[in-house]
Amino acid sequence: MPNTLHKSLRGLPAGGFTLIELMIVVAIAAILSTVAYPTFMSQVRSARRAEAIDIVSRVQQAQERWRAGNPQYTSLASLGIASTSSHGYYTIASSAAAGAAAVHSYTVTATAVSGTSQAADSGCTVLTLGVSAGTPSYTPAACWKR
């Protein structure tokens, strides 16, 4: 009895992928990842920027609570808030205005830490909240997304 299995496979094409087909798939994947990665990193930086906005808002609330019981605004150290954001992407600084202006104005700044991906957040590496006479101003405005 001849080998029937061998005869039944003779007319079928070989299974699997050719090298050309595999290279086409790899090329398409490379092109897609080249386009997608910068967009992905931009979204990651935008999401991490929320950490800076959160801590700046907490400093603003702490300043207002402090001012409710004191004659003027104070420094970040007096508020008991750390000078680094929770995940370490930003350093925080707060300064009350000098002299008579300290009664009604202060500035909070969140600066991206160099060496982190946030340092490449174009145009949004320094977020500043300035409060004067109870009116806040956010710079750069495009980075705050309020």
C-alpha positions in Angstrom: 0.0 0.0 0.0 1.5 3.3 -1.1 1.9 6.2 1.3 -1.5 8.0 0.8 -0.7 10.8 3.2 2.3 11.8 1.1 0.3 11.7 -2.0 -2.5 13.9 -0.6 -0.1 16.6 0.4 1.7 16.7 -2.9 -0.7 19.1 -4.6 -1.0 21.6 -1.7 1.2 24.6 -1.4 3.8 24.8 1.4 2.4 26.2 4.7 3.9 29.2 6.6 5.0 32.7 5.6 7.7 33.6 3.2 10.5 35.9 4.2 9.1 38.7 2.0 5.7 38.5 3.8 7.4 38.6 7.2 9.5 41.6 6.2 6.4 43.5 5.0 4.7 43.0 8.3 7.8 44.1 10.2 8.1 47.2 8.0 4.4 48.1 8.6 4.8 47.6 12.4 7.9 49.8 12.4 6.1 52.6 10.5 3.1 52.5 12.8 5.3 52.6 15.9 7.3 55.5 14.6 4.1 57.5 14.1 2.4 56.4 17.3 5.3 56.7 19.8 5.6 60.5 19.8 1.9 60.9 20.2 1.8 58.4 23.0 4.6 60.3 24.9 2.8 63.6 24.4 -0.2 62.1 26.1 1.9 60.7 28.9 3.5 64.1 29.5 0.1 65.8 29.5 -1.2 63.3 32.0 1.9 63.8 34.2 1.3 67.6 34.0 -1.9 66.9 36.0 0.4 66.0 39.0 1.9 69.5 38.9 -1.5 71.2 38.6 -2.7 69.2 41.5 0.2 70.2 43.8 0.0 73.8 42.8 -3.7 73.8 43.6 -3.0 72.2 47.0 -0.4 75.0 47.7 -3.0 77.6 46.6 -5.6 76.2 49.0 -3.0 76.0 51.8 -2.0 79.6 51.2 -5.6 80.7 51.4 -6.1 78.8 54.6 -2.9 80.3 56.1 -4.0 83.8 55.0 -7.4 83.4 56.7 -5.7 83.3 60.1 -2.6 85.4 59.5 -1.9 88.9 58.2 0.0 87.8 55.0 0.9 84.8 52.8 3.8 82.6 53.7 6.5 80.4 52.2 6.2 76.8 51.1 8.1 75.5 54.1 5.7 77.2 56.5 2.8 75.4 54.8 4.3 72.0 55.4 4.1 70.9 51.8 7.0 69.1 50.1 9.0 70.9 47.5 8.8 67.9 45.1 5.7 66.4 43.5 4.6 63.0 44.6 6.2 61.1 41.7 9.2 63.4 41.4 8.5 64.9 38.0 8.3 68.5 39.3 9.9 70.7 41.9 7.6 73.2 43.6 8.4 76.7 44.8 6.2 79.2 46.5 7.1 82.8 47.3 5.1 85.5 48.9 5.6 89.0 47.6 7.9 91.2 49.6 6.8 94.1 51.8 3.2 95.4 51.6 2.4 93.2 48.6 2.8 90.1 50.8 -0.6 90.9 52.2 -2.4 90.1 49.0 -0.1 88.2 46.5 2.1 85.2 46.1 3.4 83.0 43.3 3.6 79.2 43.0 5.9 77.6 40.4 6.1 73.9 39.3 9.3 73.2 37.3 9.9 69.9 35.4 12.9 68.0 36.8 15.7 67.7 34.3 16.4 64.1 33.3 12.7 63.1 33.4 10.4 62.9 30.4 8.6 66.0 31.6 11.7 68.1 30.8 10.8 67.5 27.1 7.2 68.8 27.6 7.6 71.6 25.1 6.3 75.0 26.4 5.0 73.4 29.7 8.2 72.8 31.6 7.4 75.7 34.0 3.9 76.1 35.3 3.2 79.3 37.3 0.3 80.4 39.4 0.3 84.0 40.4 -2.3 85.3 42.8 -2.7 89.0 43.3 -5.5 90.5 45.3 -7.4 87.2 45.2 -7.2 86.9 41.4 -5.3 83.9 40.1 -3.4 84.0 36.8 -2.1 80.8 35.2 0.9 80.7 32.8 1.4 79.4 30.3 -2.4 79.3 29.9 -2.4 76.5 27.3 -0.8 74.1 29.7 -3.4 74.4 32.4 -6.4 73.1 30.4 -9.0 74.5 32.8 
